[in-house]
Amino acid sequence: MFFPNHQLPIMPNPLMYQQDHFVVLETNQPEQFFTVAELLTKLEKTLLAIPNEDLPPDLQKFSSVTEQAQYLIDTSCSLDIGPGEYLQWYAVRLEK
């Protein structure tokens, strides 16, 4: 591959893709900051409270709640938990 003026392609910083912390928004709750492990636990507990047949089809294919929760972290930012209720999470970078 040839780059004019010997310029190398700009590669994104891998730190941009780290998901170490999340802000979690939930019905009638203040925003909370969770680590990945804390979010995984929160999603597992939430999923256990939802009957499997009420879960989205893409979650029903997994054999464990942990797999379902990890899939949500990797692919989504919200879960429908009932009429008028919500659970959302967004990756954030916390300043040190």
N, C-alpha and C positions, 0 to 999 in steps of 0.2 A: 504494500500500500504506500502510495506517495503522498506526502503532506507538503504543500507549498511552503517555502521559507523554513523548512525543517521544523515545522510546528508539530508537536505530538498531540494526539487527541486528548481532550480533557476528560479525565476519568472522575466519576463521582466519588466523593469521600465515603468510604464504607461506614463511617460513623453516622451518616445520614439514614442508614437502613437499620441501625440498631434499635430494637424496641425493648428498652430496659424498664421503662415506666409508662404508665397509662393514667389518664384522667378518666374517672368513671362517673357517669351521670345516670341517676336512677330516680324514679318517681318519688316525689316528696322527701328527697334526701339532698344534703349539700354535696357539692362535688368532692370527690375523694381521689387521692393519688395512690395507685397500687403498683407494686412490682409485678413482673410477669408471673411469678409464683402465686402472688396474692390474687391476681386476676384469674388465673387458672382455677384456683380454689373457689372463688366467687362464682365463676361460670359453672363449675361442677355442681355446686350446691343449688344454683338456680335451675340447671337442667334436670336435676333429680326431682324438683318440685313440679315439673311439667310432664304430663303423660306423653309417652313416646309417640303416640299417634297424633299428638298436637304439635310435634316438632316439625320444622321444615323437612321436606324429603331428603335434602342433601345431608342432614344430620342423622336421619334414621338409618342410613347405611352403615354407620359405625357401631361396633359391638360394645364399646365402653364409653362411659361418660367422659373420661379423661380424653379420649380421642375426639369426642364431639367438642369439648371445650377448646382443645388445641386447634382444631379445625377453625373454630370461630375466631380465635385470636389471629390465626394466619390469614384468614380470608374475609373477615367481616368487621364491622364496628358497631353492630347493634343486634339485639335479640328481642323478638316480640314475646313479651311475657304475659300478655293478657290485655283485655280491653282497657284503654286509657292508661296503661302502664308502659314504661319503657326501661330499657337497660342499654346504655351506649358506652363505648370506650374508645379512646383515641390515644395513640402513641404520642408521648411528649418527651422532650429532652429537658432534664432539670439541670439548672446551673449549679456548679460546685463552688 
